[in-house]
Amino acid sequence: MVPGRLIALPGVYRPQADTLLLANALAQEELGPTTEVMEIGTGTGALALCAADAGARVTAVDVSWPSVIAARINAVRWRLPLRVLHGDFATRTRGRRFDLVLANPPYVPSPRAGLPSRGAARAWDAGPDGREVIDRICSSAPSLLRPGGVLLMVHSAMCEPAATVARLQAEGFSAGVTARARVPWGPVLRSRREWLQSRGLAEAGEQREELVVIRAQYS
C-alpha cells in the first residue's frame, strides 16, 4: 500500500490512481534484502518507500529537485533507507543493474512538442503521443536490468500499451499488460479535451481514462 501522509512540495506529483495501481503490482513481486530496486521519477518517493518497506535496497531518481527533496524528507519521516538521486535516470545509474525497475513516467499527450524543462507539468507532459519518456525507458531497460530482472511501468491506454509491449519484446523482454483500471479524467485531460479528440485519442463525451501496468521480464 502507498504510504499516507507524504510531504509533497509545490510542483511535486502527489500519489494518485496510477501510483496505487503500480503499488498493487509491486506488492505481487518478491522483494528482500538482496533485491536491488530503482524507481524512475520518484516524485514524493511513495513507490520507492513501498519497496524499501518490503526490505529491498532502493535507489530513486528524479529530474526535479523539489521531488528529490520531498522523497528524502519522506524517507526520514518513514524511517526507511532510501537513496535519492537528482538527474537523468540513465545517467545517474550508469554502470549499475537492478533486479526491479519501477516507472510511473510522464505520459499525458501534450500539444507542445518535447518535454517541459521546469514546473509541475514535468510530471505528466510527454509530447504529442505521450510516449517520449515511455520509449526512452523501453530502449534503456536492457542496460538497467540484470538477467531475469523485471520492469513495472504504468501509463495511460492513450499511449498505446501494445506499442510498449512490442518495443520491450524487441529489446529481449517477455512483456504484457498485467493490470488495468478506469479512473475519472483529471483537470489536465479535461483542459485538453478538444485537442485529444482532434488527435483521435479520446471520444466525444469520454469521462474516464484507462490505466495499464506493463510487466516485462528480461531474458
N, C-alpha and C positions, 0 to 999 in steps of 0.2 A: 504494500500500500504506500502511496506517495505520502511522505511526512507532511503533517499540517504545521501551521504557524511558522511558515517560512518567511524570511525577510526578502522583499523584492524592492530594490532601489528603483527610482524613476527610470523608465526605459527598459527594465528587465522583464522578460517574458515570464508571466506567472503560470504555475501549473494549471492546465485546463484538460479538456476531454482527451486530447491526443496524448498528454502526459500520462493520464490514468490508463489509457489503453496500452501504452507501451510498458508501463509499470506492471500491469497484469501479465503481459507477455514475458517480462523479465522474471516474474515470480515462478514461471514454469522452467526456468533454466537452473541447472545445478551449479551453485557457487560455493566457494570455500576459500580457505586461507591461501591456497596456491593459485587461485583464479585471478588473472590479471584482466581488468576491465578498463576500457576507455570510453568516455562519453564525448561526443562531438556536439558542441553548442549547448553547454550545460545550463545556462540561464541561472535559476536560483540554486541549482545543484540537486534538485529533487530526485531525479533518477539515479544520479551518481551516489547519492546518500542511501537510496534503496539498496544498491549493490553493496555499498560499504557495510550497511546494516546486516546484510546476509553473510558478511565475513570476507568478501573479496577485497583485493588490493586495487584501488580505483584511482585513475587519472582522469580529470575532467578538463576540457579545453573550451575556450570561448574567445571570439574576437572582440567582445565588448568588455571594457574594463569594469563598468558597473556590475555586469554579470559575474565576473571573476571575484570582485569584492563581496557580492552578495553570497556566492557559493562558499567562499571562505568563512564568512560570518556564520552561515547556517551550519557548516561542518563543526565549528566551535560550539555553537549552541546545542547541537545534537550529540556532541562529544564523539564524533566519528572521524576516523582518519581519512582524509581526502586530499589528494594533490591536485591543485587547481592551477592551470597554466593559461597565460594570456597569449593569443595569437592564432595563427592558422593551424588547424588540427594536423595536417600532414607535415608541416614544417616543424612544429613543436614536438612531434613524436617520431621524427625521422630516425630510422635505425632500430626502433622498438616494434615488437609484435605482441599482440594481445590474444587472449582466449575469447573475449567477447567485446564487441563494439556496439554501443548504443547511439542512435541518432534520431533526434526529432528536429530535422533541418527546416530552414525556411522553405515553404512550399506553396505559398499563395501566388497564383498568377498575377502579374502586375503589368499595367500599361507601359511602365518605364522599363527600357532595356537595361540590362546589367543589374548589379546589386547595390543597394544603398550603402554609403560609406559611414553613416552615423545615424543615430536616432533609433527609436523603438522599432521602426519598420525593418531594421536589420534582422529581426527575429522572425519575420514572416515573408517579406517580399523576395521573390525568387525568379524574376524575369517573366517574359510573356507566356511561357508554358509552365512556369512553376518548377522547372527541373534544373536550374543552374547548379544548385548545391547537390541535389539528388544525384545527378550524373557524375559529379566530381567524386562523391562518396563511392559510387559504384566502381569507378575506374581506380580509385585509391585502395579499395578494400583488400585486394590481394597482398599489398605491401604492409597492411596493418594487422593482418590476422595470421596466427600460426595455423599449420595444417589441422583441420578439424575445428577451427575456430568459427564463431558464429557472429553474424551481423544481424542486429534487430533494428529495423528502421520503420518509422511511422510517417505516412503522408496522406494527402487527400487523394480520393479517386479521380479528381480533376486532372491529376498529374500522370495518369495512365500507369497504374500498377503493373500491367502486362509489360510495359516498356522497361520498368525497373527490373522485373523478374528476368526478362530476356537479356538485359545488359549484364546482370550478375551471373547468369548461366554462361554467357560468353566469356566471363572472366574466370570461369572454373568453379563456380558455386552450384550447389543444389539449392534452389530457391523457390519460394511460393508464398502466397498470402495465407497467414495463419489466424488472423483476427480481423473483424470488421465492426464498425459502429456507425450509426447515423446520428448526427448531432445538429442542433439548430444553427443556422448561419449566424456568424458573429458580425460585428459592425463593419469590419473591413470588407467582407464579401458583400454585405448589403450595399455598401457605398459604391461597389463596382458592378452592380447587377447588370446594367445595360451593356457595359463593356464585355463582361463574361458571356452574356447572351450573344453578342455580336461575334464572339470568337468561337461559338458553339460549345462553350464549356459549361453552360447552365441552360436549363429550360425556363421558359416564361413561368413565373409564379413559384419557382422552386424555392423551398424554405429550409431544406436540410442537406447537409453535406455528409458524404460517406468518407470515413477514415479507414485506412487499412494498415495493418502491421505486416511487414515482409520479413521473413526469417530466411537467411541464407547461410549455408554452412560450407566452408572452404574445404575443398578436397585435399 
